[in-house]
């Protein structure tokens, strides 16, 4: 029996707005995580904080009951590798080269890459709206990065930032495909995310070891406070909100979170004087957000 979904109401609107604003605010704080600590170590610390909170929510709020066998945990490890290890490694690298507000615009396009990957690997039908959305998003990228590409002094940063951002989207969409392919009986998305976060964090620590990085923790207040915000607040809040809206309303309503995210990210980035708005950036952002909205159309 299919669970009947509610029509959108004020409660859902408030949850969506809060989750979108919280998600958008985090991209500027990510910049504070990559000064002296490597992205791998910062991801490890972040998800060692966030994972147990998500598991607690799944076990004691959702009352999840599932088979704890080796196969299940290996599958959770695969998801953790893509969604909570290499996705964040590429994401953290991206903010080293381009403003966090622009990064939030790039990451919001995971709605589009998820649809494309589902079409290729899961044989899901690709809609006309996705094709139109692709044109809008490509045009948005061209407008946003045009000046930096034409500027010889900034072209390397622009290209590297775009490349890392693109690889982050590939990693995220790959993880999303595995989430759909694996069948986790008795597990809510909260529990799946919680265990995957922990495994992703551990794998990030392993990547740091393979790269020869020193295990290091920055004791400055900006690093500690941003880590606590990202680990204890942002990751659990956004994930639980997304799951709640998806389950009780619809995935289309939940996806609005990723539309609000870049708007908030850009506002925070500009308030922190990280970049200055101009007509070209405004046009690129508007075209990108319109493209994302089009991708939500059935």
C-alpha positions as CSV (number, residue, x, y, z in Angstrom):
1,X,0.0,0.0,0.0
2,X,1.4,3.4,-1.0
3,X,1.5,5.9,1.7
4,X,-0.6,9.0,0.9
5,X,1.4,12.1,0.7
6,X,0.2,15.4,2.1
7,X,-0.3,18.6,0.2
8,X,2.3,21.3,0.9
9,X,1.5,23.3,4.1
10,X,3.0,26.1,6.2
11,X,4.9,23.5,8.3
12,X,6.6,22.0,5.2
13,X,7.4,25.5,3.9
14,X,9.1,26.4,7.1
15,X,11.1,23.2,7.2
16,X,12.2,23.6,3.5
17,X,13.2,27.3,4.1
18,X,15.2,26.5,7.2
19,X,16.9,23.5,5.6
20,X,17.8,25.4,2.4
21,X,19.2,28.4,4.3
22,X,21.2,26.1,6.6
23,X,22.6,24.2,3.6
24,X,23.5,27.4,1.8
25,X,25.3,28.9,4.8
26,X,27.6,26.0,5.1
27,X,29.6,26.5,2.0
28,X,31.3,29.7,3.3
29,X,32.2,27.8,6.5
30,X,33.8,25.0,4.5
31,X,36.5,27.6,3.5
32,X,37.4,27.8,7.2
33,X,38.0,24.0,7.2
34,X,40.7,23.9,4.6
35,X,43.4,26.4,5.8
36,X,45.8,24.1,7.6
37,X,43.8,20.9,7.9
38,X,43.5,18.7,4.7
39,X,40.0,18.1,3.2
40,X,40.2,14.5,4.1
41,X,40.8,15.1,7.8
42,X,38.1,17.8,7.9
43,X,35.6,15.4,6.3
44,X,36.6,12.7,8.8
45,X,36.0,15.0,11.8
46,X,32.7,16.3,10.3
47,X,31.1,12.9,9.8
48,X,32.3,11.4,13.0
49,X,30.1,14.1,14.6
50,X,27.2,13.9,12.2
51,X,26.9,10.1,11.7
52,X,25.9,9.1,15.2
53,X,23.3,11.8,15.3
54,X,21.7,10.5,12.1
55,X,21.9,6.9,13.4
56,X,20.2,7.9,16.7
57,X,17.4,9.6,14.8
58,X,16.9,6.5,12.7
59,X,17.0,4.0,15.6
60,X,15.0,5.9,18.2
61,X,12.7,8.1,16.2
62,X,12.1,6.0,13.1
63,X,12.4,2.8,15.1
64,X,14.5,1.2,12.3
65,X,15.1,-2.6,12.4
66,X,17.4,-4.1,9.9
67,X,19.7,-7.1,9.4
68,X,23.3,-6.1,10.4
69,X,25.2,-8.4,8.1
70,X,28.5,-7.9,6.3
71,X,26.9,-7.4,2.9
72,X,24.8,-4.5,4.3
73,X,27.8,-2.8,5.9
74,X,29.9,-3.2,2.7
75,X,27.1,-1.6,0.7
76,X,26.9,1.2,3.2
77,X,30.6,1.6,2.9
78,X,30.3,2.0,-0.9
79,X,27.7,4.7,-0.4
80,X,29.9,6.4,2.2
81,X,32.9,6.4,-0.1
82,X,31.0,8.3,-2.9
83,X,28.7,10.5,-0.9
84,X,30.7,11.3,2.3
85,X,34.3,10.8,1.3
86,X,35.3,11.7,-2.3
87,X,32.3,14.0,-2.8
88,X,33.4,16.1,0.1
89,X,37.1,15.8,-0.9
90,X,36.2,17.3,-4.3
91,X,33.8,19.9,-2.7
92,X,36.4,21.1,-0.2
93,X,38.9,21.4,-3.0
94,X,36.5,23.4,-5.1
95,X,36.1,26.2,-2.4
96,X,39.9,26.6,-2.4
97,X,39.7,28.0,-6.0
98,X,36.4,29.7,-6.4
99,X,34.0,31.7,-4.2
100,X,31.8,29.6,-1.9
101,X,28.6,31.2,-3.3
102,X,29.4,30.0,-6.8
103,X,30.3,26.6,-5.4
104,X,26.7,26.4,-3.9
105,X,25.3,27.1,-7.4
106,X,27.4,24.3,-8.9
107,X,26.4,21.8,-6.2
108,X,22.7,22.6,-6.5
109,X,22.9,21.1,-10.0
110,X,23.2,17.7,-8.4
111,X,19.4,17.5,-9.2
112,X,20.3,17.4,-12.8
113,X,23.3,15.1,-12.7
114,X,21.2,12.6,-10.5
115,X,18.6,12.5,-13.2
116,X,21.2,12.0,-16.0
117,X,22.9,9.2,-14.0
118,X,19.6,7.5,-13.2
119,X,18.8,7.5,-16.9
120,X,22.2,6.0,-17.9
121,X,22.7,3.4,-15.1
122,X,19.2,2.7,-13.9
123,X,17.4,3.0,-17.3
124,X,15.0,5.6,-15.9
125,X,13.3,7.7,-18.6
126,X,15.0,11.0,-19.2
127,X,12.4,13.8,-19.6
128,X,12.2,16.7,-21.9
129,X,12.5,19.0,-18.9
130,X,15.9,17.5,-18.1
131,X,17.2,18.1,-21.6
132,X,16.0,21.7,-21.5
133,X,17.5,22.1,-18.0
134,X,20.9,20.9,-19.2
135,X,21.0,23.7,-21.8
136,X,20.2,26.3,-19.1
137,X,22.8,24.9,-16.7
138,X,25.6,24.8,-19.3
139,X,24.8,28.4,-20.3
140,X,24.9,29.4,-16.6
141,X,28.4,27.8,-16.2
142,X,29.6,29.7,-19.3
143,X,28.4,33.0,-18.0
144,X,29.6,32.5,-14.4
145,X,33.1,31.5,-15.5
146,X,33.5,33.6,-18.6
147,X,35.5,36.5,-17.1
148,X,37.8,34.2,-15.1
149,X,38.5,32.1,-18.1
150,X,39.3,35.2,-20.2
151,X,41.5,36.6,-17.4
152,X,44.9,35.0,-17.7
153,X,45.6,35.5,-14.0
154,X,42.5,33.7,-12.9
155,X,42.1,31.1,-15.6
156,X,43.9,28.3,-13.7
157,X,41.8,28.8,-10.5
158,X,38.6,28.9,-12.6
159,X,39.4,25.7,-14.5
160,X,40.5,23.8,-11.4
161,X,37.5,25.0,-9.4
162,X,35.1,24.0,-12.2
163,X,36.9,20.6,-12.6
164,X,36.7,19.8,-8.9
165,X,33.1,20.9,-8.7
166,X,32.2,18.7,-11.7
167,X,34.0,15.7,-10.2
168,X,32.1,16.3,-6.9
169,X,28.8,16.2,-8.8
170,X,29.9,12.9,-10.5
171,X,30.8,11.4,-7.1
172,X,27.5,12.5,-5.6
173,X,25.4,11.1,-8.5
174,X,27.4,7.9,-8.5
175,X,26.6,7.4,-4.8
176,X,22.9,8.2,-5.4
177,X,22.8,5.4,-8.1
178,X,24.2,2.9,-5.6
179,X,21.6,4.1,-3.0
180,X,18.8,3.2,-5.5
181,X,20.5,-0.1,-6.6
182,X,21.0,-1.5,-3.1
183,X,18.0,-2.7,-1.2
184,X,18.1,-1.7,2.5
185,X,15.2,-3.4,4.2
186,X,14.0,-1.9,7.4
187,X,16.4,1.0,7.2
188,X,15.2,4.6,6.8
189,X,17.3,7.2,4.9
190,X,18.5,8.6,8.3
191,X,20.1,5.3,9.3
192,X,21.5,4.7,5.8
193,X,23.0,8.2,5.9
194,X,24.3,7.8,9.4
195,X,26.3,4.6,8.8
196,X,27.4,5.9,5.4
197,X,28.7,9.1,7.1
198,X,30.8,7.1,9.6
199,X,32.2,4.8,6.9
200,X,32.8,7.8,4.6
201,X,34.6,9.6,7.4
202,X,36.8,6.5,8.1
203,X,37.6,6.2,4.4
204,X,38.6,9.8,4.3
205,X,41.0,9.1,7.1
206,X,42.4,6.2,5.1
207,X,42.8,8.5,2.1
208,X,44.7,11.0,4.2
209,X,47.0,8.2,5.3
210,X,47.6,7.0,1.8
211,X,48.4,10.6,0.8
212,X,51.0,10.8,3.6
213,X,49.0,13.5,5.4
214,X,49.7,14.1,9.1
215,X,46.7,13.6,11.4
216,X,46.2,17.2,12.5
217,X,43.5,19.1,14.3
218,X,43.4,22.9,14.1
219,X,42.7,24.4,17.6
220,X,41.6,27.8,16.4
221,X,38.1,28.9,17.3
222,X,37.0,29.6,13.6
223,X,37.9,26.0,12.7
224,X,36.3,24.4,15.8
225,X,33.1,26.4,15.6
226,X,32.7,25.9,11.9
227,X,33.3,22.2,12.4
228,X,30.7,21.9,15.1
229,X,28.2,23.8,13.0
230,X,28.8,21.6,10.0
231,X,28.9,18.3,11.9
232,X,26.4,18.7,14.7
233,X,23.9,21.1,13.1
234,X,24.1,21.4,9.3
235,X,24.6,17.8,8.1
236,X,21.9,16.2,10.4
237,X,19.4,19.1,10.0
238,X,19.5,19.1,6.2
239,X,19.5,15.3,5.9
240,X,16.6,14.8,8.3
241,X,14.6,17.7,6.8
242,X,15.1,16.3,3.3
243,X,14.0,12.8,4.3
244,X,11.0,14.2,6.2
245,X,9.7,16.2,3.3
246,X,10.4,13.4,0.8
247,X,8.5,10.9,2.8
248,X,5.5,13.0,3.9
249,X,5.1,15.4,1.0
250,X,7.1,14.6,-2.2
251,X,10.7,14.5,-3.5
252,X,9.9,17.5,-5.7
253,X,9.0,19.5,-2.7
254,X,12.2,18.3,-0.9
255,X,14.3,19.3,-4.0
256,X,13.3,22.9,-3.4
257,X,15.9,22.8,-0.6
258,X,18.6,22.7,-3.3
259,X,17.1,25.7,-5.0
260,X,17.2,27.8,-1.8
261,X,20.7,26.6,-1.0
262,X,22.6,28.6,-3.8
263,X,20.6,31.7,-3.1
264,X,21.6,31.6,0.6
265,X,25.2,30.6,-0.3
266,X,25.6,33.6,-2.6
267,X,24.1,36.0,-0.1
268,X,26.5,34.8,2.7
269,X,29.4,34.8,0.3
270,X,28.7,38.4,-0.7
271,X,28.1,39.6,2.9
272,X,31.5,38.2,3.8
273,X,33.0,40.2,0.9
274,X,34.2,37.0,-0.8
275,X,32.9,38.2,-4.1
276,X,31.1,41.2,-5.6
277,X,27.8,40.9,-7.5
278,X,27.6,42.3,-11.0
279,X,25.0,41.9,-13.9
280,X,26.9,39.0,-15.4
281,X,27.0,37.0,-12.2
282,X,23.3,37.8,-11.5
283,X,22.4,36.7,-15.0
284,X,24.3,33.4,-14.7
285,X,22.8,32.7,-11.3
286,X,19.3,33.4,-12.5
287,X,19.7,31.2,-15.5
288,X,21.2,28.4,-13.4
289,X,18.3,28.5,-10.9
290,X,15.7,28.6,-13.7
291,X,17.4,25.5,-15.1
292,X,17.2,23.7,-11.8
293,X,13.5,24.6,-11.5
294,X,12.8,23.3,-15.0
295,X,14.5,20.0,-14.0
296,X,11.9,19.4,-11.3
297,X,9.0,19.5,-13.8
298,X,7.6,16.1,-14.5
